[in-house]
């Protein structure tokens, strides 16, 4: 990420899938530190809340939405929550997914 200050990103909205652990969590925390409002999506609500808590003072700009990206209804509910809360999305960090067998990418 760049060294942009929170003032330059103020008001922007990011959606991070897989935000409860690993790369998704680290990305969500970095975006929050840089002034973004961040929707935290992932299957396990308790881990999303832990990410939110880890944001410290920026936690008020994080919205945890338990989401299973393998279920269309769950993804639709995420979109509805995001739309109701922020009305738009500026950044998508699509880190969540489900395991699939190894196949050529064009088959996936």
C-alpha positions as CSV (number, residue, x, y, z in Angstrom):
1,X,0.0,0.0,0.0
2,X,1.1,3.6,-0.5
3,X,1.9,5.9,2.3
4,X,-1.3,7.9,1.8
5,X,-2.5,9.6,4.9
6,X,-6.0,9.1,6.3
7,X,-7.0,12.6,5.0
8,X,-6.4,11.5,1.4
9,X,-8.6,8.4,1.8
10,X,-11.3,9.8,4.1
11,X,-14.7,8.6,3.2
12,X,-13.7,5.8,0.9
13,X,-15.4,2.5,1.4
14,X,-13.6,-0.9,1.1
15,X,-15.0,-4.4,1.2
16,X,-12.6,-7.1,2.3
17,X,-13.7,-10.7,2.1
18,X,-11.9,-13.2,4.3
19,X,-11.3,-10.4,6.8
20,X,-11.3,-12.6,9.8
21,X,-7.8,-14.1,9.4
22,X,-4.5,-13.9,7.6
23,X,-4.1,-11.7,4.6
24,X,-7.7,-10.4,4.6
25,X,-7.4,-9.4,8.3
26,X,-4.1,-7.6,7.7
27,X,-5.5,-5.8,4.7
28,X,-8.6,-4.7,6.5
29,X,-6.6,-3.3,9.4
30,X,-4.3,-1.5,7.1
31,X,-7.2,0.1,5.2
32,X,-8.8,1.1,8.5
33,X,-5.5,2.6,9.6
34,X,-5.4,4.7,6.4
35,X,-8.9,6.2,6.9
36,X,-11.1,3.9,4.9
37,X,-14.5,2.7,6.1
38,X,-14.2,-1.1,5.8
39,X,-16.9,-3.8,5.5
40,X,-15.4,-7.0,7.0
41,X,-16.8,-10.1,5.4
42,X,-16.2,-13.7,6.2
43,X,-17.9,-16.9,7.4
44,X,-17.0,-16.6,11.1
45,X,-18.6,-13.6,12.8
46,X,-16.5,-14.0,15.9
47,X,-13.3,-13.6,13.9
48,X,-14.7,-10.6,12.1
49,X,-15.5,-9.0,15.5
50,X,-11.9,-9.8,16.6
51,X,-10.6,-8.0,13.5
52,X,-12.9,-5.0,14.3
53,X,-11.6,-4.9,17.9
54,X,-8.0,-5.1,16.7
55,X,-8.6,-1.8,14.8
56,X,-8.7,0.1,18.0
57,X,-9.9,3.7,17.5
58,X,-10.7,2.9,13.9
59,X,-13.2,0.2,14.9
60,X,-16.1,2.6,14.5
61,X,-15.4,2.6,10.7
62,X,-15.6,-1.2,10.5
63,X,-18.8,-3.1,9.7
64,X,-18.6,-6.8,10.3
65,X,-21.0,-8.8,8.1
66,X,-20.8,-12.6,8.4
67,X,-20.9,-13.9,4.8
68,X,-20.4,-17.2,3.1
69,X,-19.2,-16.4,-0.4
70,X,-20.2,-19.9,-1.6
71,X,-23.9,-19.0,-1.0
72,X,-25.6,-16.5,-3.3
73,X,-28.2,-15.5,-0.7
74,X,-25.4,-14.7,1.7
75,X,-23.5,-12.6,-0.9
76,X,-26.8,-10.8,-1.7
77,X,-27.3,-10.0,2.0
78,X,-23.8,-8.6,2.2
79,X,-24.5,-6.3,-0.8
80,X,-27.7,-5.1,0.8
81,X,-25.9,-4.3,4.1
82,X,-23.1,-2.5,2.3
83,X,-25.6,-0.5,0.2
84,X,-27.6,0.4,3.3
85,X,-24.6,1.4,5.4
86,X,-22.5,3.3,2.8
87,X,-24.3,3.4,-0.6
88,X,-21.2,2.6,-2.6
89,X,-17.9,0.7,-2.7
90,X,-14.6,2.2,-3.8
91,X,-12.3,-0.8,-3.2
92,X,-12.9,-4.6,-3.3
93,X,-10.3,-6.9,-1.8
94,X,-11.7,-10.3,-2.8
95,X,-9.7,-12.6,-0.6
96,X,-12.5,-15.0,0.5
97,X,-13.4,-18.1,-1.4
98,X,-13.8,-21.8,-1.2
99,X,-11.5,-24.6,-2.1
100,X,-11.8,-26.1,-5.5
101,X,-9.8,-28.9,-7.2
102,X,-6.7,-27.8,-9.1
103,X,-7.8,-27.1,-12.7
104,X,-6.7,-24.8,-15.4
105,X,-7.9,-21.3,-14.6
106,X,-10.1,-21.1,-17.7
107,X,-12.0,-24.2,-16.5
108,X,-12.6,-22.7,-13.0
